Amino acid sequence: MEEVGAHQGGIYTSSASEGVQVHQGLPGVEEGRHWTDDEVRALLCIWADRRVRESLKSTLHNKYIFQEISSQMQHTFGVVRHWKQCRTKYKNLKYDYKMAKSTHAARGGRSSPGKYMKFFHEVEAILLDRGLEEGSLGMKRRLYDGAASESEVVIEIDNYDNSDHYDMNGDMESKLRGTGAEPSAVDQLQVVTVSDTGRNWSDQEVRALIQVWSDERVRRQLESSTRKRDVFTQISNRLMQQGIERDWKQCHTKYKNLKYLYRSLQKGKTDDADPKRLMRYYGEVDAIMNRRARGSHTDHRVDLRRIGMLAGDAHSEAEERTCRSESISSMRLAVMPQEQRAMETGSSHHLDQWHPQDTSLGSRESSLTLGDTLSTGRGRKRKADDEDNLLTPVKKTAENVNIKEEQTHVPIIEVLSVCSMAYQDAHQETQFCGVSKRNMATTQELSIGQKLNEGKTKQIFEIVDQPGLVLVQSKDQITAGNAARKDQMEGKAAIANKTTNCVFELLQQSGIKMAFVRQHSDTAFVAAHCEMIPIEWVCRRVATGSFLKRNPGVKEGYRFSPLKMEMFFKDDANNDPQWSEEQVLEAKFCLAGLAVGRCEVDIMNRSTVAVFEILEKAWATQNCTLVDMKIEFGVNVKTREIVLADVIDNDSWRLWPAGDRSQQKDKQVYRDLKEVTPEAMQMVKRNFEWVSERVKLLLEPQASGRVVVLMGSTSDMAHCEKIKKACGSYGIPCVLRVTSAHKGPDETLRIKAGYEGDGIPTVFVAVAGRSNGLGPVMSGNTAYPVVNCPPVSPDWGSQDVWSSLRMPSGLGCATVLSPDAAAQFAAQIFGLNNHLVWCKLRASMLNTWVALKVADKKLQACSL
């Protein structure tokens, strides 16, 4: 299904295969795939042609020009890109150029503007028509013949090498001599580093690795073993608990890069070039590397406050730069610690996963000038100076002499984060230091096993020490049209997980049976292990979207009463075809030992309606119309019962504030984009954040209320306690009082007046045996609802009940005999204004119906 819920494959264990759709007529091209360096070079070469440049300047409607550019890129360079992608990249490059010029001017022109944007000089030559007399040929020589300029040092590290030692005396020194650069002048070098097997490491990922590395056990294993694959596999698994997907090879390479960079800075350390100013987290790496030299035998951990301060610095840097999603216009330099610290606790609140996943060597190279780090390091200067005493080892011991000899290596400077949006919120960089102790403890408790399944926007992992449970980890990916369009949206994992957890908490409190167990971290939650039923259940209140295409003649906005139900079989290859109930029954699904028949289909149908009505009622309190939504069900592998599974987030519904389609806040905004630009993605992200903030309000009651039970004597206490317990199941406070309308009417009326005076909506329940005077007296003296619930005795009950049924005119007492019914009656009154109470009533109705349905099925099977 393309619209309401086209964002997932299976969830906790899906039985439906997941395919990746590509753009029609363009085999192998993903709409949201990032541009590699080679692809950008190809585009620049074609753009540099004088005929192309003049056509772009003189033509308003330029579709045919970009079609020609796309064709030339494919024939000349073997780069397959759709004309729309070429046009978007062309616009982004022009935008990046303007922003780099503005940033350069704002900083007083102290350095080259080329450091703010990759391919700056090439784009400038095209836009200003400088030095392009030979057109494409000249640009090709400029880009490919000068790809590794004399000011660049290229360092490659074999990802499969298990050695931890690097020799500085060979190629590296010869390269430094070849460039005429001295080690002390390292801030004048531009170092290009091969990224760790694809996408660059974000700041949060590096912090996590540092934290894992700092674990004493991990550090000892790294020092004592020569073949470290098993150690880095453990590190990778612990990072996975934090929602960071890095394999052991990537962790190993990053570990070596950090050690290499640290040692190089140690060798070139002078008074003029303080390594703490050139390397982020230098103090943390130094603490790990010199721990044994300082005689520390305790298990030191990375100071989270220090990391938090650095995150704040990263935000101040992000404010100074404007970045784009496809062209790398700014990069943050962070030289990471040596044996990266073990990440045992705390999960990164936001994972910087908006980075290209290129496969060619050229696309994995990122250039960066060290001088750029000096301005961003000013905020860390004071911190570094304060640490000088701690970071300067005693020089007289032989042990320190050995350490000095060991630190004769040049480190690798690694680009840790590539800005992908026009602006980065401060909390995305700083929330790591705000990890709660509760989340830390929870993270330590889980032992994550193998990956069970992966969908478009989430991954499912088994929990080894908790059989029957899985971890559902969200991803920073947004898709549409069965992944025909696919983009990275930084922070989406946390936003989607927050929305899902709030929605599931509301449904769980209401009484809906579901797989959801608890929230685990900002980007993951724990759920029961289910085998997913490959059917999307779509419930509609308002006709819109694909329904109008399948049902011509129906106008948009037509309101369905009762709700309109549809089913779609999860089959990406066939675009999720619509199924009828008969097709579902004939499919004869059997999951976790449960055959899906008429009873199960009816239960899922009724449950979908109930879930929709609960969320519709809740969103109405925020003046939002729930237009339609999709949900999925699974079979709990332990209990073999059907439960609500998958996720429910902003990908799952259409949401119109004030019923206005133009204000829609759901994923339909992303589906409707004609072009995916950074500005457009920022708008989509703001919508998602708006929903995630508003969804928290759904858990708050909009009105207060209480039940006051008046009993004639304490002999009725047991009967009243049942009423109080039943009220508690609806979340309604209940107060018990003892008074007699016959023996003390003045006291009864005084109690009544006390509850009327505080303004809290109240329902009075009168519990009186024999002759009931409480109910009629209360009803005749208050405008609040009064319910009679007499404790009927077996001897005189049939006669006593008439005092509650036959009353004088002008009295409006209701009478029920069951304590549960009295509480339910009060809940129905409060549910008119309190959506939380109404939701519990609606879920109770569903559960009663399901219990009868299951009982009938068992009876028919003679197994009751």
N, C-alpha and C positions, 0 to 999 in steps of 0.2 A: 504494500500500500504506500502511495507516494506522499500522503499529506499528513494525517494525524500522527502517525508514529513510524515514520520511515527511518528511524535512527538506529535501530538495534538489529543484531542478529539474535541468537538465542541468549538466554541469561544464565541461570545457574548451572544448567547443562542443557544446551539446546539440541534437539533432535533434527533441526533443519540446518542444512548447509548454508554457508554464507558466501556469496560471491560478490566480487567488486565490479560494479558497473562502470563503463567508460563512456566517453562522449560519443554519440552516434556519428558514424561516418569518419571517425578519427581513431582507429584502433590503437590501443596501448597508451592513450593520453588521458591522464587524470586531470580533471578541471582545476583542482586546487594544488597541483604539484608545484613545489618551489623551483625556481629557475636556478640551474647550476651556473658556475662561472663560464663554462664553455658555451652554454646556451646564450648567455648575455653577450659574450664576445661575438657570437654569430649574428645576433640581432644588431649589434653596433656596426659590424662590417656592412651589413645590408643597408642600414640607416645612413651610413656615411656616403653612400652613392649620391652624387649630385642630383640625378633625376628623381630619386626617391625623396630627398630633402625638399626639392622645389615643389614636388607634388603635395607633400604634407603641408607646406606653407600656404599653398594656393587653393587648396580644396577643403570645403567644409564637411562634406560627406565623404569620408575616406575609407569606407569598408573595403572597396576593391583594392586600395593601395595596400592595406594590411593583409588581404588575401594573397597579393603578389609577394609581399614580404615573407609570409608563411611558406609559400611555395618555394621561394629562393632559398630560405633557410634549410628546407628539407633536401632540395636537390644539391645545394652547394656544400652544406656542412653536415647533413644527415640529422638535423635537429627537427623533431616533429612537434610543432606547436600550432594550435588553432589560431585563426586570425584574431579572435577576441582576446586570447591570451597575449598575443603580440601587441595589440593596441593597449591593453592594460599595463603591460610592462613598459611600453613606450611612455605612457603618461606618468608612471611611477618614477622612471628615471629622470624625467624633466622635473618632477616635483622634488625628488631627492637633491637634484642639482641646485635648485633654488634654495632649499633649506640649508644645504651645506654652505652656500654663499652667505646666507643670512647669519648662520652660526659663526662663520669665519669673521664676518664684519662685527658681530656683537662682541667677539673676544678680542677686538682690536687688531686683528690681522697679524697676531704674533707668530702664527705657524701656517703651514700650507693648508689650504682648504681641502686638499685631497685626502687628508686624514679623517674627514667627516663623512666621506662617501667613497665607496669603491667605484672605480672607473670614472672618477670625477673629471679628470683631464680629458678623457676620451669624449665624454658627453659634452664638455665645454667646447672642445674642438668642433664638434658637429653643430652645436647651437650657435656658436659665434663664427662658424665657417673659417677656422684658422688651421692652416697646415694640412688641408685636405685636398690639395691640388690633384692628387692621384685617386681621390674618392675611396672606394672600397679597398682597393689594393693597398693604399697607404695606411688605412686603418688596420688592415690585416697584418701588415708588417709591424705596425706599432703595437698591436695586441699580442701577437704570437711570437715575434722575434724578440721582443723585449719583455716577455712574461716574467723572467727572473732577472731583474735589474741588478746592477752592481751594488746597490745599497741594501739588497735583501740577502739574508742567510737562510737557506732552506734546510731544515733539520728533519730527518725521517727516522722513526723508531719502528722496528719490526714488532708488530703486535704479538707475534708468537714466541718472541724471545723471553726466556724465563730468567735471564740474568738480571741482577740488580745493580751491576757495576758498569760505569761508563768511563771511557778513557778520554780525557781532555787533551791528551798530548798529540792526537792525530789530526783527523780531518777538520775538527772544529777550529783548532788554532790556525791551521793553514787557511781556512776560509776567512777567519778574522784578519789574518795578515793580508790576504788577497784583497780585502776591501779597504785596507789602510786604516782599520779601526783598532783601537786599543781596548783591552778589557775594561779599563776604567771609564771608557767613553761609551758604555753600553747603552746609555740613554739616547745615543745618536743612531742606533741601529734599528732597522726594521726587520723583525723576526717573523718569518712565516712558518707556522707549525701545522703539520698534518693533524687534523682533528681525529678524535678517538673513534674510528670505525663509523664514520657518518656524521651524525649531528653533534654539535658542540655541547659541552657540559654547561649547564646553567649554574648560576651562583648557588641555588638551593641544593643542586645535586653535589656540587663540590663540598659544600658545608656538611652534607650528609656523609660523604666519603671521609672527610676529615674526622668526623665524630666516630665513625666505625674504626678508623685507623688508630685513634687514641686509646681504644680498649687495650688494656695490658695483655690480655690473652692473644688478641690478634697481632699485636706488636711482637710478642715473643715468637709466635708461629712464623711471622715474616722473617724474623732474624735467624731462626734456627733451621728453616727448610730451604732447600735449593730448588726443588720442583714445587712451585707454589700454586698450581692450578686448583687444588682442593681448597686452599685458603681463600683464593679470590672467588671461588664458587660460593663459599660461605658469605663472603662480603657482598656478593651480588644478591644472594637471597635476603640478607638483612636490609639491603637497600630496597628490595622489592616490597618489603613490609611497609616501607614509607611511600610506596607508590612510585618509586623510581626504577624504571626498567633499563637496566644496564647489565650486559652479560659479563662473564668473568674476564674475557679478553679486554673489553673496554675498561673495566676497573683496573686491570693489571697495567694497561698502557698509561692510564691517567696517573696511577701511583708512581710509575717510573718517570713520567714527565715532571711531576711535582718534586721528586727527589733531585732530578737533574737540574731543574731551575734553581732550587735552593742552594745546591752545591756551587753552581756557577756564580750566583750572587755572593756567596761566601768568599769565593776566590777573588772576585772583583770588588770587594767591599773596601771603600775608602771614605774619608771624611766628607768628600764632595758628593758621593753617590751612596746614600744610606740605603741598603737593600730593603729596609722596612718601608721605604717610600716607593719602591719599585715593585714590590710583591705584596699583594693582598694576602692576609693570613700568614705573613712571614713569622709572626710571633708564635702562632700555633704549631707551625712546622718545626720551628727551632726548638720548641718545648719537647716535641716528640723526638727529634734527632739527638738532642743533647740530654735526654732524660737520665740515661745511665751515667753520663759524665758528671751530672750534678748529684749523683748518689741518691736519686729518687727511686724508692722501691714501692711506692704506692701507686694505685691505679688512678692516674690523673685523667680528667676529662677536659674536653675543650670547654672553655668558658663561654656559655651561651650569651652572656651579656656582651662579650667582645664581638661575637658573630653578629649580634643584633646591632651594635654600633656600626659595623662594617656594612650591614644591610642598609642602614640609614644613609651611609655615604653613597651607596649604590643608587639610592633614590635621588639624592641631590644631583648625581651625575645624570640620571635619567631625565630630570627636569630640564637640563641644559641642552638635551639633544632631542631631535625629532626623528623618529625612525619609521621605516616602512616595512611592510610584511614581506615583500619579494626582493627588493634590492637592499643590500646590507649598507645602511647609511651610517651606522655607528656601532661601535663595539666596546665592551668593557673588558679591560685587562685585569686578570687576577691570576697571580702565580700561586699555585696551591702547595700545601704542605706535602711532606715527603712520603710518609707511609700512611696514607689518608685514614683519618680517624674513624673508628668503628661507629657505625650508626646503629646504636641500640635503642635509643629512645627518641620520641618525638617524631612526627612526620612533617615533611615540608608542606606548608599550607598551600603553596602555589608552586607548581612545577613549570619551569620555563621550558616548554616543549615546542615553542614556535620557532624551530630551527630547521633548516633544510636537511634532508636525509639524502645527500648526494652519494653517488657511487663512484664517480670518476675521481682520480687523484686531484685534478685541478679544482674540482668543486669542493674538495675537502680542505683546501688551503685558505687560510684567512690571514691577511696582513694587518699589522698594527704597529704604530710607533710607540716606543717606550716613553717618549717625551709626553705623550698624551696622558700618561698615568700620573704625572707630577701634579697636575691641577686637581685631579680627582683624589689624590692622596693627601691633600692639605688637611682634610678633616681628620686624617689618621696620624698626622705628624705628632701632635701632642701625646697621643696614646703611645706611639712608638718611642718617644723620648722618655716617657715614664717607665718604659720597660727596659731601658738601656742597661740598668744595673742587673736586672734578672737575666738578660740575654747575653751578657758578657761573661764568659767562663773564666775561671781562674787559670792564669797562663803559666804557672810554675810547675804544674804536675805533668808527669810523662803521659798520663792518660789524655790530657788536653792536647798535648803535642800530636798524639796519634790522630785525634779528631781533626786537627788542623790539616794533617796530611790527607785525611779522608775527604775533606771538603774541597778538593781541587777539581771540580767538575762544573761545566756550564749548564745551567738549567734551561728547560724549554719554557718559553713564554706562550701560554695557551689562552686563546680567546674563549672565555667561559660563558659569555652570554651575548647574543646578538639581538638588539632591540627589534621588535617586530611590529609594534604599534606606535601611533603618533604620540602617545603619552602612557606612562606607566604609573598606576596608582601606588601611593606610598605603602599601603598595607601589603601589596604583593611582594615587596622587597623586605619588609620588616617583620612579617608575621611569624617568621621562623623562630624568633626569640620569644614569641608569646605562646609557645606550645604548652598546653596545660599538663599538669602532672597526671591528670586522669588519662589523657590520651597517651602519655608516655608509658604509664603502667600497662595500659591496654595493649600497646604495641609490643611490649616485652612479653606479654602473656602468650601471644599468638606464635605458633610455629607454622610458617607458610610452606606448603608443599608444592606440588606441580601445578601448572596451569591447566585447568580443565577445559576452558573455552575462552574465545575472544570474539567480541562483536565489534561493531563500528565505533562504539563509544565506551566500551568497558571491557574488563578482563575478569575472569573468574578463577580463583585459586582455592585449592583445598586447604583446610586447616588440620594439620597432622594430629595435634593433640586434642582436637575436639571433633570426633567423628560425627558426621551428619550435618556439619556446618561448613560454609564456604565464605570466602572474602570476595566481595564485589568491588572492584577497583575501577573508578571512572577514569576516562582519558580526556585530554584537552583537544578533542576532535569534534567537529560538527559536520554533519552530512545532510544531503538532500537527494531525493530521487534515487534511492537505493545506492547511495555513494557515487552517483554520476557526478555530483558536486561534492567536494570534500576539502575542508580547510582546517587548519589548526587555529584554535582560539585560546590564547593563554588565559589560564584561570578557569576555564569552563569546567574542568573536573571538579573543582571545589564548589563552583556555583551549582552544578547539576546535582552533586551529592547532597548539598545543603537543602535544595528543593525537595529531592526525593526523601530525605530523612524526615523533613517536616510533614510532608504529605503522608508518609507511612506512619508516622507517630500519631497523626490525627485519626487515620483509619484504624490503627491498632487500639487507641483509646476508645474508639467507638465500638469496637468488638468484631471487626472484620478479620477473618482468618487469613493470615499472610505468611510469606516466607521470611520477611524482615524480622531481625532479632534486635539489633542495636547498632548505633553508629560506632565505627571504629576509629576513624580519623577524618580529617577534613575532606579527603577524597575517596573514602572507602567505608563500607558498612558490612556487617556480618549478617548472613542470612542462612536459612535452612537449605540444605542441599536438595534441589528439585530436578526432576526431569521435565523439561519444558514441553508443553503442548503447542505444536507449531501453528497456532491460530491467533491472529490479532482480533480482539473483540472491540469494535468501534461503536460508540454510542453518540448519537447526535440529538441536539436540541434545536439547532438552527441549520437550515439547508445552506451549504456553501461548499466551495472547493470541488473536489472530484464528483461529489454527489450530483451536482448540477450537470456535469458532463455525461454522467450515466443516466440521468433522468431529465432529458430535455423537456422544456415546458414548465418546470418548477422554478419559480423565481427565488433569487437569493434572499435570505431572510425569512423564508417560510418556517414557521415554528411547529415542531413536532410535539404533539401531546396525544398519546403517550410518546415516550422517547423512541427514536428510530434506531434499531439494532442492525448491524452488519458484521459479517465475518470475512476475514481475508487470510488465505493460506500463505504462510511465510515461505516464499519461493522467490528469491531475488532474481534468478535467471528469467522468470516469467513475470516480473514486476508485481509480485504478491497478488495473484488473482482473487477475485471475490468468490466466496463459496456460499452455498446454501446449507441449511441444517442437514438436509439429506446427504449432501456430499461429506459433511463432517462425520455423520453416522456411518456412512459406507466406507470411510477411510479406515475404520476399525483400529484406531490408535490404541496401543497398549504400552503404558509407561509406568515404570517402577512397579510392575505387577498389577496395575489397575487398568482394566479395559474401559475405554471411553465410550459409553453408550448413551441412551436417551436420558437417564438420570443425571449423568455428569454434564451433558450439554445443557440441560435445563438449569442445573446449579450454576454453571458459568454464565448463562444468560441472565438469570436473576441477580447474580452477584454483580455483574457489570452495571446493571441498572441501579442497584443500590449504591455502588461506589460512585457512580456519576452523580446521583442525587445528593449524596453526602458532600462531595466536593462542590457541586453547584450551590448548595445551601451555604457552604462556608465562604466561597468566593463572593456570594451576594452581599455578605457583610462588608466587603471592600469595594462595593459598587462595581464589580466585574462580572461579566457574563461568560460563563463556561459554555462555549459554542459546541464543541465536540471533543472527544478524547478517545484514546485507545489504551487498552490494558492487555496483559497476558497472564495466563495461569500456568501453574506447574503442579506436578504430583510430588508431594513430600516423600522422599525415598524411605523415611523411617515410618511415618504414620500411614502412608498410602492414601492420603486425602488430598483433594484439590484445594489449592491455596492461591491467593493472589501473589504473583511473583514479578520478575523483571524489575523495572524502575518506573516511576512516574515523576517526570521532571518537565521542563519547559519544552522538550521535544515531543511530549506526549499529547498535547492538547492545543486547542485554539482558545485564546483568552482575549476578550474585547472589553477594555475598561469603559464603563458607562454604556455598554452595548454598541459602541462605535467601532466599526471595522477599521477605520482609518487610524485608530489608536492601538491597534493590536500589538501585543507584547510577546508573542510566542515565536516559534521557529519559522512560522510562515513568512516573517519579514526576511529571513535569510533565503528562503525558497524563492521569494519574489525578486531578489536582486538580479538586475541585468548584468552587472559586473561586480566581481568581488574585489573591492578596494580596501585599503586599510581604514579609510574613513567609514566605509559601510560596515566593516567588521567591528569597529568601535561602537557603532550604533546598535548592532546586534548584541554585543556584549552588555551594553548599558540596559537593554531590554531584559536580558537574562538576569542581570543583577537586580533590577527593579522587581522582578517576579520573586527572586530568592529572598528579598527583604520583606515583601508583602506576605509571602507564604507563612512566615513566622507568626504573623498576626492572626492566622487562622486558628492557632492553638489557644488564643486568648478569648475568654467569654465576653460577649457583648452586653450581657445583662446579668445581674445577680438575683438571687432568690433563695428561699428557704421553705422548709416544711416545719410547722409547729404542731406536734401531736399532743393533744390534751386528753389525759386519761382520768376516768372517774376515781380510780383507786390504784394502789400499787399492785393489786392482784391482777391487773391487766398488763403488767410490765412485759411479760414474755411476748404478748401479742404486739405491743408497741415496738419492742426491739426488732421484730421482723420487719415492721414498716421502716424503721430507721436503716436497717441493713439494705433493704431494697432501694431506698432513696440514695444511699451511698453508691450503688451500682450505676446510677445515672449522674453522679457527681453533684447531687443536691444536698446541701447541709440540712440536717434534721435535728430539732430540739424537742426533748421530752419534758412535759410539765404535768403536774398532778393538781387537779381542781375539780370541783363538783358544782354544777349549775343549780342543783337542788339544794345543797347544804350551804353553799357560799357563793351566790350569784354575783355579789359585789366584787369578790376576789377574782372570779372568772372574767368579769368585764374589765377589771383593772389590768389583768394579764393581757387581755385582748388589746387594750388601749396602748400598752407598752410596746407591743409589736407593730401596731399601726403607726406609732409616732416616729419611728426611725426611718421610714420611707423605703424600706426594703420590701420588694414584692413577696408576699407570704401566702401560702395555702395552709389553712387550718384543717387538721384531721381530728375528728371527735371520736374517741374510743370510750364507749360507756355501755355496760351490760344492763340487763333488766330494762328499766324505763330510761330511754335515752333523752336526757334533757340538755346535754352539752351541745349537740348539733343544732337543734332548733334555736336555742338561745344565742349561740354564736352567729347563726345565719341571719337572725333578726336584728343583730346589732353591728354588723360589719359589712362592708362592700367587698371584702376579700372572699375568694372561693372557700367554701366549707364542704368537707367530705365526711360522711358518716362511715365508720368502719367498725361496727360493733363486734365484740368477741362472742360469737354465737355458742351457747351451751347446748349440749345434746338434750337436756330435759325441757328447757323453756325457750329454746332458740326460736322455734316457729312462732311463738307468741310475742317474744321480746322484739323481734325485728320490725314489728308494725310501728313501734314508737319512732323508728328511723324512716319508715316509708310514708306514713300518713301524718302530715303536718298541716298546720293552719295555712291559709292563703297568704301570699306575700313572702314566703320562705322558699329558698331555692337550694336546698341541700341535696347533693348527690349521695347515693348509698352504695357501697361495695362491701363485700364480706371478706374478701381475701386481702391480707396485708400487702402482698405484691401488687395487687390491682390498685390499691389505694396509692401506692408510690408511683405506679405507672400513670394513673390519672393526674397526679400532681406534675409528673414529668411532661405530660402532653400539654399542660397549661404553660409551663415554663419554656417548653420547646418552641412556642410561638415567637419568642424574642431571644432565645439563647440557642444558637446553632449547635453548640457542643452537646446540649441535652437532646436536641432533635436528632443529631447524628447517632447518638447511642440508641434512641428509640428505633431509628431506621435500621440499624445493624441488628438490633434484637428481633425485629420482624423478619429479617432475612434469615437469621440463625434458627428461628423457630420453624420457618418454612423448610430450610435445608434439613433439619432434624427429622421432620415428618417425611420428607422425600427419601432420605436414606433409610428410615425405618420401614417404609413401604417396600423399598428395593430388597431389604433383607428378608422381609416377610415373604415376598414373592419368590425369593431364592430359598425359602424354608430354613433360614439360618438366623432368625431373630433370637 
